[in-house]
Each structure stands twice: as C-alpha cells, then as structure tokens.
Amino acid sequence: MSDAARIDAVLQQYRAMRQEVAKVIVGQEAVVEEMLIALFSGGHVLLEGVPGLAKTLLISSLAQVMELSFNRIQFTPDLMPSDITGSEILEDDHGTGRREFKFIRGPIFANVILADEINRTPPKTQAALLQAMQERQVTAGGHTHELGEPFFVLATQNPIEQEGTYPLPEAQLDRFMFNVLIGYPSYLDEIAIVESTTGAAGAALAKVLGARDVLENQDVVRRVPVAANVTEFAVRLVRATRVDTPESARAATEFLAWGAGPRAAQFLIRGAKTRALLEGRPTPDLEDVRRLAHPVLRHRLVTNFHAEAENMGKDRIIDLILDEVAP
C-alpha cells in the first residue's frame, strides 16, 4: 500500500470511529478528538472531570469500536500490585507429580486498560502500573512478562473529591501523553443526553479497526515529516515553562515552581503529527502545536504559592506562556 493510500485509510478509520462514538457520546467533540489523537499516537490519557460526565462510558465506547482486548480496573485503597499484574501460584503437575509455580496473568494483560479513579490506590500499586505504562512489561516473582501491543492506559480521576486519595506522583503523570479535562455539556447537549438515555435501548457500536490497524497507523504517524520551525517552536514552548533558565517565560517565573521535561516536547510533536494526519494534511504546522499545548502541559506544571494566591489556573498560565513564545 502506498503512503497516500495508508494516510487515506487512517483518515477514514478516524472518521468512522468518531461516527460510532457519537452514537452514545453527545457533544464533547474536543474531548473525543484529543482522546483519538492520543490513541492514534500510541499515548496514554488521564481523563479528569466531576462524576456523571460519562468519562467511563467514553473510554469503554472507544474500546468497543476497536477490536482489541479490554479490561476495566476499579482502583481502590486496598488494591495490591498483584491484583493488577497477576501472581504466581503453586500448582500440582498431575503428569509428573511435582509441584511448580505458575504465573496467572492479571487484568493489565490487555490492549486497552480503563484505570477507573486511578488516584484512589496507594503509591505501591501506582508504581506497578507505571512500569507497565513506560516499559510495556510487568515484573512478578522475579520474572519479567511482556505486555501485548498495542497497549493503552486510559485513566479517570475525580478532581473534586480528594479525601482518601493518593495524588499521582509527577513521574507517573509524565507518562501520560494528555491530561484531558471534560466539562459539563451545553444546554442543548444535556437535553439530547436525557432524551437518548431515558428512552429505548442504546445503539450497538460497530468494530472499526483491530490491533494490526492500530500498529500500522502508529507507523504512519511516525513517518509524517515535520518542518524544523515546528519542532523548534515545540521545544522553545516547553523550555519556556522551566523556572530560572534563560528561556523562562515571565509567567513561568512568576507562577510556576517546576516546568515540563523533554517528554512534553516529544508528545507535542507526536500529537501535532497525528492531528495533521487526521485532518487530511501531510505535515503539521505551528497551530497544531498550540492546539495541543494545554492537554500536553497542564499535568506537567507545578504551580507555586503565588499562583494559588492569585487563583491562577494552569490553563491560564499556559495561555500566558503561549502569548510570550512567538512562533
């Protein structure tokens, strides 16, 4: 298949996925777009919003339209690492009469993992998930087990209920490509939601792409060319978030205690490539980087006391930095 044909196939699959997801998710076009950009880029997503905004439904719907294995893990304070990764059990071999250890795989062995309320589990369990997200493998009983490809972690987090929760460490937050915020629907969208969920049974979702398609699409994204000025802009934008460096933006120096690392620039370029591809363009431009700055940067910035005193949110700080960093 030629490159042009592969690009067209990616675009058609993306449109088909959006059409299927729209059968059950009303509105939230920007959220769905960011989720699909991350999936086509091969990145993990942290979805944040108050209860009742269909975070879990969105993720499970995306899993349904992909012919991939899917597991949901409900994170709780008593969840142990072995509950995710699996464990070794002592088993009798009836053929030889000997007893030996056998590894029983946990729910992490799937293509799509819904980590529901990820901040409700202790750091020890979060660390087990961190290894899986970064290295695509888990360690149990002194043995390393490879995870299948593709592998996506789509996690949800409730931002308003913090009692009994364990904030995600910065190292784990950095592994998420996007931090996607989901807000309340508009008035008309909420009417449509109520009408569609209180009537007849919902529509069935069709399978759009499988594991091989996902891996091929990720290969197409990697091969998208990027102009030097786009890469330079992404790097300068990330460096502008770092405090006490020559490239620091004024807003960063005033409101941030810690900026983003190099992985942010990598994700900006990967996301920009994917966004251009999904809009039918052969290469990304500066606007693609600007459009993805918020979901890439907001969970990588640490605000200081001045920002809290001034009630300065991270998205507003990113806006100020974008204004300072000229293309």
C-alpha positions in Angstrom: 0.0 0.0 0.0 1.3 3.4 -0.9 1.9 6.2 1.7 -1.0 8.2 0.2 -3.4 5.2 0.5 -2.3 4.4 4.1 -2.9 8.1 5.1 -6.3 7.9 3.5 -7.1 4.7 5.4 -6.1 6.3 8.7 -8.4 9.3 7.9 -11.3 7.0 7.1 -10.9 4.9 10.2 -10.7 8.1 12.3 -13.9 9.4 10.8 -15.6 6.1 11.3 -14.6 6.0 15.0 -15.9 9.4 15.6 -19.2 8.5 14.0 -19.6 5.4 16.1 -18.7 7.1 19.4 -21.2 9.9 18.6 -23.9 7.3 18.8 -23.5 7.2 22.6 -21.5 10.3 23.5 -23.4 13.6 22.9 -21.2 16.6 22.3 -17.7 16.7 23.9 -16.2 17.0 20.4 -12.9 18.4 21.6 -12.6 15.7 24.3 -13.2 12.9 21.7 -10.7 14.5 19.3 -8.0 14.6 22.0 -8.7 11.0 23.1 -8.4 9.7 19.5 -5.2 11.8 18.8 -3.6 10.1 21.8 -4.8 6.6 20.7 -3.5 7.1 17.1 -0.3 8.4 18.6 0.2 5.4 20.9 -0.1 7.5 24.1 -1.8 7.1 27.4 -4.5 9.5 28.6 -5.6 10.9 32.0 -9.2 11.9 31.8 -10.3 14.3 34.5 -13.8 15.5 35.4 -16.5 15.5 38.0 -18.7 12.5 38.5 -21.5 11.9 36.0 -19.9 13.3 32.8 -19.5 9.9 31.0 -15.8 9.5 31.5 -16.0 5.8 31.9 -18.7 5.5 29.1 -16.4 7.4 26.7 -13.5 5.1 27.3 -15.5 1.9 27.1 -17.1 3.1 23.9 -13.7 3.7 22.4 -12.7 0.2 23.4 -15.9 -1.2 21.8 -15.2 0.3 18.4 -11.7 -1.2 18.4 -11.3 -4.9 18.0 -8.9 -5.1 21.0 -8.9 -6.8 24.4 -10.3 -4.5 27.1 -10.1 -4.7 30.9 -11.5 -2.3 33.5 -9.7 -2.0 36.8 -11.5 -0.2 39.6 -8.8 1.4 41.7 -9.5 1.2 45.5 -7.3 1.8 48.6 -6.9 -2.0 49.2 -5.8 -2.8 45.7 -2.4 -4.6 45.6 0.1 -4.6 42.8 -0.5 -8.4 42.2 -4.2 -7.6 41.7 -3.1 -5.7 38.6 -0.1 -7.6 37.3 -1.0 -11.1 38.3 0.8 -13.5 40.7 2.4 -16.9 40.9 0.6 -19.8 42.4 1.8 -23.2 43.4 0.2 -25.8 41.2 0.4 -29.6 41.1 1.5 -31.2 37.8 -0.6 -34.4 37.7 1.7 -35.8 35.0 4.9 -35.7 37.0 3.5 -35.5 40.5 5.7 -32.4 41.1 4.6 -29.0 42.3 5.7 -25.9 40.5 4.9 -22.2 40.3 2.6 -21.0 37.5 2.1 -17.3 36.7 -1.5 -16.2 36.5 -1.9 -13.1 34.4 -3.7 -10.1 35.9 -6.1 -7.6 34.2 -3.1 -5.5 33.0 -2.6 -8.0 30.2 -5.0 -6.4 27.7 -4.7 -3.9 24.9 -6.9 -1.2 26.4 -6.9 -0.7 30.2 -9.5 1.5 31.9 -7.9 2.6 35.2 -11.0 3.9 36.9 -10.3 6.5 39.7 -6.6 5.9 39.5 -5.8 8.3 42.4 -7.7 6.1 44.9 -4.9 3.4 45.1 -1.7 3.6 47.2 1.7 4.5 45.6 2.9 0.9 45.7 0.1 -0.1 43.3 0.6 3.0 41.2 4.2 2.1 40.7 3.2 -1.3 39.2 1.1 0.5 36.7 3.9 2.9 36.0 6.2 0.1 34.8 3.6 -1.2 32.5 2.9 2.2 31.0 6.5 3.1 30.3 8.2 -0.3 29.6 5.2 -2.3 28.3 6.1 -5.1 30.8 5.5 -6.2 34.4 7.6 -7.9 36.9 6.2 -10.6 39.2 8.0 -13.2 41.3 11.3 -12.0 39.9 10.3 -12.7 36.3 9.5 -10.1 33.7 6.5 -10.6 31.5 6.0 -8.6 28.2 2.6 -7.0 27.5 1.0 -7.2 24.1 0.9 -4.4 21.6 -0.8 -2.1 21.2 -1.2 -1.1 24.9 -3.1 1.9 26.1 -3.9 3.1 29.7 -6.9 5.4 29.8 -7.3 6.6 33.4 -10.0 8.6 35.1 -9.6 10.9 38.0 -12.2 12.9 40.1 -10.7 16.4 40.8 -13.2 17.5 43.5 -13.2 14.6 45.9 -9.7 14.3 47.5 -10.5 12.6 50.8 -8.9 9.1 50.9 -7.0 9.6 47.7 -3.3 9.4 46.8 -2.1 12.1 44.4 -0.3 10.7 41.4 3.5 11.2 41.6 5.0 13.5 39.0 6.9 10.6 37.4 3.7 8.8 36.7 1.9 11.9 35.5 4.7 12.5 33.0 3.9 9.1 31.4 0.5 10.3 30.3 0.6 11.9 26.9 -2.5 14.0 27.5 -4.4 15.3 30.6 -7.9 15.7 29.1 -10.5 17.8 31.0 -14.1 17.0 30.5 -16.6 19.7 31.4 -20.4 20.0 31.7 -22.4 19.6 28.5 -24.1 22.6 26.9 -27.9 23.1 27.5 -28.9 21.5 24.2 -26.4 18.7 24.5 -27.8 17.9 28.0 -31.3 17.8 26.6 -30.1 15.3 24.0 -28.4 13.2 26.6 -31.5 12.9 28.8 -33.7 12.1 25.7 -31.3 9.4 24.4 -30.7 7.7 27.8 -34.3 7.6 29.1 -35.8 6.1 26.0 -35.2 2.9 24.0 -32.0 0.8 24.3 -28.9 2.4 23.0 -27.3 1.8 19.7 -24.8 -1.0 19.1 -21.3 0.1 18.2 -19.6 -1.4 15.2 -15.9 -2.5 15.2 -13.8 -0.1 13.1 -10.2 -1.3 13.5 -8.1 -4.0 15.0 -4.7 -4.4 16.6 -2.9 -4.6 13.3 -4.6 -1.4 12.1 -3.6 0.4 15.2 0.0 -0.6 14.9 0.1 0.4 11.2 -1.5 3.7 12.0 1.2 4.4 14.6 3.8 3.6 12.0 2.2 6.1 9.6 2.2 8.8 12.3 5.9 8.3 12.9 6.7 8.7 9.3 4.9 12.1 8.9 7.6 14.8 8.2 7.9 17.8 10.5 9.3 21.2 9.5 12.2 22.4 11.5 10.4 25.6 12.7 7.6 23.4 14.1 10.0 21.3 16.1 11.9 24.4 17.3 8.6 26.0 18.4 7.6 22.9 20.4 11.0 22.8 22.2 11.0 26.6 22.9 7.5 26.3 24.3 8.5 23.5 26.7 11.7 25.3 27.7 9.7 28.4 28.4 7.9 26.6 31.2 11.1 25.9 33.2 11.9 28.3 36.0 15.2 30.1 36.4 16.5 29.3 32.9 17.4 31.8 30.2 14.4 30.7 28.2 11.9 31.0 31.0 8.7 32.9 30.2 7.7 35.7 32.6 4.5 33.7 33.5 6.6 30.7 34.4 9.0 32.6 36.6 6.0 34.3 38.4 3.6 31.3 38.8 5.5 28.0 38.4 7.7 26.1 40.8 8.5 23.4 38.2 8.2 23.1 34.4 7.9 20.4 31.9 10.6 17.9 30.8 11.7 16.8 27.4 8.9 14.2 27.1 6.5 17.1 26.7 8.1 18.3 23.5 8.1 14.7 22.2 4.4 14.4 22.9 3.7 17.8 21.3 5.3 16.7 18.1 3.7 13.3 18.1 0.3 14.8 18.7 0.8 17.5 16.1 1.7 14.9 13.5 -1.4 12.9 14.4 -3.7 15.9 14.4 -2.5 17.0 10.9 -2.9 13.5 9.6 -6.4 13.2 11.0 -7.3 16.5 9.3 -6.0 15.3 5.9 -2.8 17.4 6.0 0.6 15.9 5.1 2.6 17.7 7.7 1.8 19.6 11.0 2.0 23.4 11.4 2.5 25.7 14.4 -1.2 25.8 15.1 -1.2 22.0 15.8 1.4 22.5 18.5 -0.5 25.4 20.0 -3.8 23.5 20.0 -2.2 20.6 21.9 -0.2 22.7 24.4 -2.9 22.5 27.1 -3.5 18.7 27.2 0.2 18.0 27.0 1.5 20.6 29.5 -1.2 21.0 32.2 -0.3 17.9 34.2 3.4 18.6 33.9 3.5 22.0 35.5 3.7 22.6 39.3 2.4 25.9 40.4 3.8 27.9 43.3 2.1 29.7 46.2 1.8 32.9 44.2 -0.3 31.2 41.6 -2.6 29.8 44.3 -2.9 33.2 46.0 -3.8 34.8 42.7 -6.1 31.9 41.8 -4.1 31.4 38.6 -5.0 28.1 37.0 -2.6 26.1 34.9 -4.6 26.6 31.7 -4.4 30.4 32.2 -0.6 30.1 32.8 -0.2 28.1 29.6 -2.1 30.8 27.7 0.3 33.5 29.0 3.3 31.4 28.0 1.9 30.8 24.5 1.4 34.6 24.2 5.1 35.1 25.2 6.6 32.4 22.9 6.4 33.8 19.4 6.4 31.3 16.5 
